[in-house]
């Protein structure tokens, strides 16, 4: 019976091996992809939790099923997980790996919410502006929320910036009520 490993130990080992083999970006992408699938797909989650599927079989299946979206190193790590706590261990391992990856690669994740779909040139322009202002490479995720009148809301790590029209109207309303 394989022990469930500590997420910190797993993230550290995965980072070191990835760094030594110059595959940090590929491993980060594969780990993010796998974490998303396990979080959103119940059947996949049951597969990862399974105690009946041997570790080496689990890794082989993941290599075949995930193809280019996965990575053998990540799939091998997942083969050591089982039981009901496996998704939590994966999520925490990914979170810790991502922290090390961001720190080591001078990169930030930025999530934006806009009122309307942006063109590729608008997204590129926003990304370049953020890269320049923040002094780091940004990984930009844009989500459309039609409830917004206009403007943008940004989440940069744990910092929230609200430049939406709703927020500006709310500030104006608050100021007018204090007069």
SULPEHU-V544093 format. One record per helix or strand of 2 or more residues. SS is the DSSP state (h for helix, s for strand). FROM is the first residue (numbers start at 1). LEN is the number of residues. Records with the same first field share a line. If there is no record, write none. Layout:
SS: FROM-LEN  FROM-LEN
//
This chain:
h: 7-14  24-17  42-8  55-15  72-7  86-20  120-15  165-13
s: 107-8  137-8  151-6  159-6
//
